[in-house]
Amino acid sequence: MATSKNQKFTEEELNSLKEVRSTFQELSYKLGQLEIQRLGLEEDKANTVKVLEETIVKEKQVAKDLMSKYGKGTIDIDSGEFIPSA
């Protein structure tokens, strides 16, 4: 039922269109914000993984140094004691 004459929407139709447009704009904004947060989280994760890898390397070096100095055994970090293996 298309006509070649310009027609005005009803107030209800116009309100429905405005509501859809407004919701779309809000969701687009929210998706953009979420994407920015995701990128920040990915960067934080990459930095955390890097520090974890560095800590693992350091842990291995400390263990190697202590084993060279004290031999095989158990470390009680709370008491600061080394307990040699039998």
Number of C-alpha atoms within 10 A of each C-alpha: 2 4 6 5 6 6 7 8 10 9 9 9 11 12 12 12 13 12 12 12 12 12 12 12 12 12 12 12 12 12 12 12 11 12 12 12 12 12 11 12 12 12 12 12 12 12 12 12 12 12 12 12 12 11 12 12 11 12 12 11 12 12 13 13 12 15 13 10 9 12 14 15 13 12 14 10 8 6 7 8 10 15 13 11 8 5
